[in-house]
Amino acid sequence: MSAVVGAFAALVAVAVLGYVVGLLGVLRSQDELVLSRLAFFVATPALLFTTVARADLRTIFSVVLVTNLVSLFVVQVLFLLVAVVIWRRTRSEATIGVLASSYVNAGNLGVPVAAYVLGDGALVAPIVLFQVLVMAPIAFAVLDGDRQGSGRRVSLRTIVTRPLRNPLTVASLLGLLVSLVGLPLPDLLMRPIDLVAAAAVPVALIAYGLSLSAGTKNSITLRRDVVLAVALKTLVQPLAAYTIARWALDLHGTALLAPTLLAALPTAQNVYVYAVHYRASRTLARSAVLLSTLLSIPTMILIAGLLA
């Protein structure tokens, strides 16, 4: 077994631990929220800051960003063509569907995959920044302006500043600033940050496994919108990323594995949060998150096995 597949096996083992402790009742289903918030607001920002601050920016903002943008554009256009042109979905429904088919779980699952499988947690930083600084504000603008949506009118200032209230964005931007300026950070400051950052991967994976133990039977529907979004997310997006990386950029080895693997990440839980907030396509968002999450692990293991 290659080192990459072995690293993936370690991630799966920790996620399975979360699943088992959930089944045994050691942790309750509601504890998943606590662990997720700990990972999202504390540990993962610390990990992103430390990895980006020490990273070679030329490396993290090259292949991964290009392939992510192209593969994301492909699946979004395909979803819109089918959902809007053929199925005549509303703007709100189409927007949530677009997010469900392309907005990856870069924070909770992307960071562990990048750090432990690819050996560089900073690789996920450009995806986090693009989704939070570009994708999410555009989606909010469309949803806020749709009278068939929530009915809420949000100011331009709120839309523009919303990304700056996301801890992953703030941590990534601070790390970028430190790296660009070349600011040396004292060990007295970095040691506690590194200590907190070390908790990001295991906490996120245990929360991930715990969420699966709660049961998904009553939370999933196989309506055509869901099937389309999940197929685009789990199959088309990584295939598009691989095609661009292999045939357009002529990449091989880890350079080819990284964008393909990160494109195969499941739909982010944030999409369901957005759907609830705007009262639009909640069933679609919930089902896409759960199904893509269940399918992502075997898909990513297969990708790692083939490309490692």
VENPE-V301032 format. One record per residue. RES is the residue in three letters. PSI is psi in radians with two decimals (none if undefined). Layout:
# VENPE-V301032
res:RES psi:PSI
res:RES psi:PSI
This chain:
# VENPE-V301032
res:MET psi:2.31
res:SER psi:2.90
res:ALA psi:-0.63
res:VAL psi:-0.85
res:VAL psi:-0.65
res:GLY psi:-0.69
res:ALA psi:-0.67
res:PHE psi:-0.65
res:ALA psi:-0.64
res:ALA psi:-0.72
res:LEU psi:-0.80
res:VAL psi:-0.67
res:ALA psi:-0.72
res:VAL psi:-0.67
res:ALA psi:-0.69
res:VAL psi:-0.67
res:LEU psi:-0.78
res:GLY psi:-0.69
res:TYR psi:-0.76
res:VAL psi:-0.79
res:VAL psi:-0.45
res:GLY psi:-0.76
res:LEU psi:-0.65
res:LEU psi:-0.18
res:GLY psi:0.13
res:VAL psi:-0.74
res:LEU psi:2.50
res:ARG psi:2.83
res:SER psi:-0.60
res:GLN psi:-0.31
res:ASP psi:-0.37
res:GLU psi:-0.63
res:LEU psi:-0.73
res:VAL psi:-0.83
res:LEU psi:-0.70
res:SER psi:-0.71
res:ARG psi:-0.66
res:LEU psi:-0.76
res:ALA psi:-0.78
res:PHE psi:-0.77
res:PHE psi:-0.34
res:VAL psi:-1.13
res:ALA psi:-0.84
res:THR psi:-0.72
res:PRO psi:-0.68
res:ALA psi:-0.73
res:LEU psi:-0.75
res:LEU psi:-0.73
res:PHE psi:-0.85
res:THR psi:-0.69
res:THR psi:-0.73
res:VAL psi:-0.69
res:ALA psi:-0.51
res:ARG psi:0.04
res:ALA psi:2.80
res:ASP psi:1.88
res:LEU psi:-0.48
res:ARG psi:-0.49
res:THR psi:-0.81
res:ILE psi:-0.34
res:PHE psi:0.52
res:SER psi:-1.64
res:VAL psi:-0.82
res:VAL psi:-0.77
res:LEU psi:-0.77
res:VAL psi:-0.89
res:THR psi:-0.63
res:ASN psi:-0.77
res:LEU psi:-0.75
res:VAL psi:-0.84
res:SER psi:-0.66
res:LEU psi:-0.77
res:PHE psi:-0.70
res:VAL psi:-0.89
res:VAL psi:-0.59
res:GLN psi:-0.75
res:VAL psi:-0.74
res:LEU psi:-0.77
res:PHE psi:-0.77
res:LEU psi:-0.69
res:LEU psi:-0.76
res:VAL psi:-0.86
res:ALA psi:-0.70
res:VAL psi:-0.87
res:VAL psi:-0.72
res:ILE psi:-0.85
res:TRP psi:-0.17
res:ARG psi:0.79
res:ARG psi:2.69
res:THR psi:2.98
res:ARG psi:-0.75
res:SER psi:-0.78
res:GLU psi:-0.74
res:ALA psi:-0.66
res:THR psi:-0.80
res:ILE psi:-0.67
res:GLY psi:-0.71
res:VAL psi:-0.78
res:LEU psi:-0.73
res:ALA psi:-0.49
res:SER psi:-0.11
res:SER psi:-0.31
res:TYR psi:1.81
res:VAL psi:2.73
res:ASN psi:1.25
res:ALA psi:-0.47
res:GLY psi:-1.13
res:ASN psi:-0.66
res:LEU psi:-0.55
res:GLY psi:-0.72
res:VAL psi:-0.83
res:PRO psi:-0.73
res:VAL psi:-0.81
res:ALA psi:-0.72
res:ALA psi:-0.77
res:TYR psi:-0.51
res:VAL psi:-0.78
res:LEU psi:-0.25
res:GLY psi:0.19
res:ASP psi:1.73
res:GLY psi:-0.37
res:ALA psi:-0.29
res:LEU psi:-0.46
res:VAL psi:-0.19
res:ALA psi:-0.82
res:PRO psi:-0.54
res:ILE psi:-0.78
res:VAL psi:-0.83
res:LEU psi:-0.77
res:PHE psi:-0.76
res:GLN psi:-0.73
res:VAL psi:-0.62
res:LEU psi:-0.41
res:VAL psi:-1.05
res:MET psi:-0.92
res:ALA psi:-0.84
res:PRO psi:-0.66
res:ILE psi:-0.76
res:ALA psi:-0.73
res:PHE psi:-0.70
res:ALA psi:-0.73
res:VAL psi:-0.80
res:LEU psi:-0.68
res:ASP psi:-0.51
res:GLY psi:-0.02
res:ASP psi:2.00
res:ARG psi:-0.36
res:GLN psi:-0.02
res:GLY psi:-2.28
res:SER psi:-0.39
res:GLY psi:-0.06
res:ARG psi:2.45
res:ARG psi:2.07
res:VAL psi:2.41
res:SER psi:2.74
res:LEU psi:-0.65
res:ARG psi:-0.70
res:THR psi:-0.73
res:ILE psi:-0.76
res:VAL psi:-0.69
res:THR psi:-0.15
res:ARG psi:-0.76
res:PRO psi:-0.51
res:LEU psi:-0.10
res:ARG psi:0.07
res:ASN psi:2.11
res:PRO psi:-0.54
res:LEU psi:-0.68
res:THR psi:-0.83
res:VAL psi:-0.79
res:ALA psi:-0.73
res:SER psi:-0.73
res:LEU psi:-0.70
res:LEU psi:-0.72
res:GLY psi:-0.70
res:LEU psi:-0.75
res:LEU psi:-0.81
res:VAL psi:-0.74
res:SER psi:-0.72
res:LEU psi:-0.73
res:VAL psi:-0.42
res:GLY psi:0.57
res:LEU psi:2.11
res:PRO psi:2.25
res:LEU psi:2.31
res:PRO psi:2.60
res:ASP psi:-0.59
res:LEU psi:-0.55
res:LEU psi:-0.73
res:MET psi:-0.50
res:ARG psi:-0.84
res:PRO psi:-0.57
res:ILE psi:-0.75
res:ASP psi:-0.66
res:LEU psi:-0.77
res:VAL psi:-0.69
res:ALA psi:-0.57
res:ALA psi:-0.37
res:ALA psi:-0.21
res:ALA psi:-0.88
res:VAL psi:-0.94
res:PRO psi:-0.69
res:VAL psi:-0.78
res:ALA psi:-0.71
res:LEU psi:-0.68
res:ILE psi:-0.71
res:ALA psi:-0.69
res:TYR psi:-0.86
res:GLY psi:-0.67
res:LEU psi:-0.66
res:SER psi:-0.57
res:LEU psi:-0.49
res:SER psi:-0.26
res:ALA psi:-0.28
res:GLY psi:2.41
res:THR psi:0.01
res:LYS psi:-0.77
res:ASN psi:0.04
res:SER psi:0.00
res:ILE psi:2.41
res:THR psi:2.66
res:LEU psi:0.65
res:ARG psi:2.77
res:ARG psi:-0.58
res:ASP psi:-0.71
res:VAL psi:-0.82
res:VAL psi:-0.74
res:LEU psi:-0.84
res:ALA psi:-0.77
res:VAL psi:-0.70
res:ALA psi:-0.73
res:LEU psi:-0.72
res:LYS psi:-0.84
res:THR psi:-0.40
res:LEU psi:-0.95
res:VAL psi:-0.75
res:GLN psi:-0.86
res:PRO psi:-0.57
res:LEU psi:-0.71
res:ALA psi:-0.72
res:ALA psi:-0.75
res:TYR psi:-0.75
res:THR psi:-0.79
res:ILE psi:-0.81
res:ALA psi:-0.70
res:ARG psi:-0.82
res:TRP psi:-0.50
res:ALA psi:-0.67
res:LEU psi:-0.12
res:ASP psi:0.89
res:LEU psi:2.72
res:HIS psi:2.91
res:GLY psi:-2.44
res:THR psi:-0.57
res:ALA psi:-0.50
res:LEU psi:-0.64
res:LEU psi:-0.74
res:ALA psi:-0.98
res:PRO psi:-0.59
res:THR psi:-0.77
res:LEU psi:-0.76
res:LEU psi:-0.51
res:ALA psi:-0.37
res:ALA psi:0.01
res:LEU psi:2.59
res:PRO psi:3.00
res:THR psi:2.36
res:ALA psi:2.54
res:GLN psi:-0.41
res:ASN psi:-0.54
res:VAL psi:-0.69
res:TYR psi:-0.65
res:VAL psi:-0.75
res:TYR psi:-0.72
res:ALA psi:-0.70
res:VAL psi:-0.77
res:HIS psi:-0.70
res:TYR psi:0.08
res:ARG psi:0.88
res:ALA psi:2.12
res:SER psi:0.82
res:ARG psi:-0.68
res:THR psi:-0.73
res:LEU psi:-0.85
res:ALA psi:-0.82
res:ARG psi:-0.79
res:SER psi:-0.70
res:ALA psi:-0.73
res:VAL psi:-0.85
res:LEU psi:-0.82
res:LEU psi:-0.78
res:SER psi:-0.57
res:THR psi:-0.77
res:LEU psi:-0.64
res:LEU psi:-0.35
res:SER psi:-0.68
res:ILE psi:-0.95
res:PRO psi:-0.58
res:THR psi:-0.80
res:MET psi:-0.60
res:ILE psi:-0.73
res:LEU psi:-0.77
res:ILE psi:-0.79
res:ALA psi:-0.69
res:GLY psi:-0.62
res:LEU psi:-0.60
res:LEU psi:-0.25
res:ALA psi:none
